[in-house]
Amino acid sequence: MPDHANSPAAPYVTPTRKVEPAWIDYNGHMNMAYYNLLFDNALDALFNDLGIGWDYTKEGKFSCFIGEIHVTYAQELKEGDPVRIEYQLLDWDEKRMHYFGKMYHAEKNYLAATSEQISLHVSLETRKTAPFPAHVQEKLENLMDRHKSLAVPAEVGRVIGIRRKKESA
């Protein structure tokens, strides 16, 4: 993995991108679909470093599928804004990864969105989950060692719903 991923207790920082004009909706900010696109593209960098990216997938044996995703939107991003995404591995086992992404405005450093995800390692032949190869499990273990001392983000495990004020008795 690159040096930026090897720091103890540091999230994995992906390359900066800019919000493209085509991503702006009629509200004048980045459309929600492109938040997912940016989180997905940023995840490709991490997957490449773990050895499970495009080169791994195009061998035709295995890939990673998203099993679940939960995105929250905190603050707008507008055309031309630079975006930085950081990923934190929260947990993993032989077939799954649970991780959390934070999207920041790369210059103003405000949190724009979060993405909590579960990825499944899948056999492209059987279309069922399968164990990661040993060399990938070793990389996941090393990444987990670096991330286990990071604070768990407050948004992890958040449940969607309308919060009601409790009536006083």
N, C-alpha and C positions, 0 to 999 in steps of 0.2 A: 504494500500500500504506500501511497505517497507520504512524504514527511508530514503534511498537514493532518493526516489521520493517525500518526504515531505518537502524538503528544499524550501523556497520561491525563486522564480525566478531561478530555476535550471532545466535543462532538465532531463528527465527520463533516467538514465544510466542502460544499460542492462549488464548481465554477460559477461565477456571476453571469447572469443573463439580463437583458433589458426587455421591458414590456414593449411588445411590437404593436404598431398601429392597428393591425387586423384583430387584435385581441380586445379592443375597446368596444364596449356595448353602448346602448342608447342612454345609459346613465352617466357616461363619460368616464367610466373606470374599467379596469380589467374584468371581463366576464368571468363568472365562476368556473366555467369549463377550463379556462386557461390556467387557473390555479392548479387544477389537477394535472394538466399538461406539464407545467413547470415542476411540480413535485415528482412526476413520473420521469421526466428527463433527468432531473437531479439524481434520482435514485439509480439511474443507469450508471452514473459515475461510481457510486458505491458498489453496485453489483459487479462492474468491471474489475474493481480492485479486489473484490472477494473471489473473483474467478468464475462468476455465474452470470456474466453479461452476454452481450451479443455473440462474441466468439464462441462461448460455451454453448449457447442455444443453437447456433447454426450448425453445430455438429449433429443435431437432430435427435439427440437422446433425451435431454432434460432441459427444463426451463423453470422459471419461477412465475407463478400466477398470483394475482392479488386475491386473497380470500375475503378480506373485509377492509374497508377504508372509512374513516370519519374525518371530514374536513371542517374546520371552523374558520370563520373570516373575522378578523379583528379590526383591520383598517384598510382603506382603499389603496390600490396601486393604480397609477395613471400612466399614459403613454410615455415611453422613454425612461421610466423609473428603473434603476438598477436593482436587481433582486439577488439576494444571497439565501441559500437554503442550507440548513444544518440538520444532520440526521443523528439520532441517538438510538443505538440498539438497546432495547429494554429487556428482551428475553429471546431465547431461541431453543430449539430442540433439533433432533436429527432431521426433521422434515419441514419445520416452520421457523419463521422469524417474526418478531413483534418489534416494531420500531416506530419512532416518532420524529416527524419533521417539523421544523420551524422555518417559516419564510419571512425574511426581513427585507425592508428597504435598505439596500446596501450602503447608502450614504447617510441617511437620517437615522438608521438603526432601529426603526420601530418595527414591532411585530405586526406583520400583515395577515398571516394565516398559519394554521397548524394542520398537520395531517398525521393521524395515527393509523397504522396499517399492519395487517398480518399478510405475509407472503407465504405461499406454499411451494415447496420444491416438488415438481411434477415430472413423471416419466411421460415423454411425448409419444411413446408407443402405447402405453396402457391408459394414459390420461388420468392416472391416479397418483397420489402423493408417493414419494420415494425418498429414501435417505440421501442427504447431501454426501458427496464424496469426502473421504477422510481429509484431503488437503483443504477443502472448503470448511469443514467442521473445525479444523485447526485455526483457520483465519477468523471464523466466527468466535471461537473461544478467546482469541487474542483481542478482538474488537470488544467483546463483552468485558474482558478484564479491564480495558481502558475506560469503558462506559459505566461500569457498575457503581463507581463512586460519584457519578453525576446525580444531581437531584432529579427525581422523577417529576416531569412537568405536571403542573396542576391540572392541565386539560386531559391527562391520560385517563381513559376509562369513562370519560364523560358520557352521560346519557342524554339523548335528545328528548325534549318535551317542553311543555309550557310550565314554567315555574309559577306557582300560585303563592300569594302571601297567606300566611297562616292567620286565621281569625283568632283574636284573643277571646278567651272564655269568660 
